[in-house]
Amino acid sequence: MSNQPASEKQHIYARIEYEKVGRLRFLGHLDVAAALDRALRRAGLPVAYSKGFHPRAKLTFARPLPVGIAGLHELCGIDLEEHIDSAAVGKRLCKQLPRGLNLLSAQVLPRQKRSPFADLNQVDYTIDIDPDEVGANELAKAVHDFLDRDSINIRRETKSRLRIVDIRPGTHKLAVASSQELQLQMSLSLAQDDLVKPAEIFQVLARLIGRSSLPVKLMTRVKLYGA
């Protein structure tokens, strides 16, 4: 344990990258946090915990995944009470995580006051589409029509208001791949001014095809990017 006074002690955290796949993609965000909390306790890592009757590990998630969506490179920050080697974090935590929550990397870093994931501004997705419901050519034409437009306005409703939003500037990539599966690939903005949600892309493509919705088989968040 460090002998530095608490006021001078450097805050550190473990930045972990993991995947949420298979049946565990149906875990909700709170369930994922609870699974990580239990794994950290079993691993015996020097994790910082909240105060009170039910202390929990201090975790910061990049962007919570909705239920049913797989994630290949998810990010979580774990506040630590003392320094520990990055390799030791990875080795000890990896053994305690359930199959489907698989650790990819762990790195111990200085912790700033702001969120370690505040600069994330882009996200990649792949979406498997049922080819029995929508043909590859049909989907490719809808994607071409989407990209050919200078602006695409959609209605975005929040708890407080309804807004008209142009999602074209925040759609950085939209493509169709059909090697083994009929798949949509998209890269979208996470920035507040240009935020685009996958469901909004689905809404527009379905309308261009002449359907009420797209027949999505599996949606995967591939990676989150920072500035």
QUICORRA-V95880 format. One record per helix or strand of 2 or more residues. SS is the DSSP state (~ for helix, > for strand). FROM is the first residue (numbers start at 1). TO is the last residue. If there is no record, write none. Layout:
ss->{SS/SS}
from->{FROM/FROM}
to->{TO/TO}
This chain:
ss->{>/~/~/>/>/~/>/>/~/>/>/>/>/~/~/>}
from->{12/22/29/59/70/86/101/120/136/153/162/171/182/192/198/216}
to->{20/26/43/61/80/94/110/129/147/157/166/177/189/194/209/226}
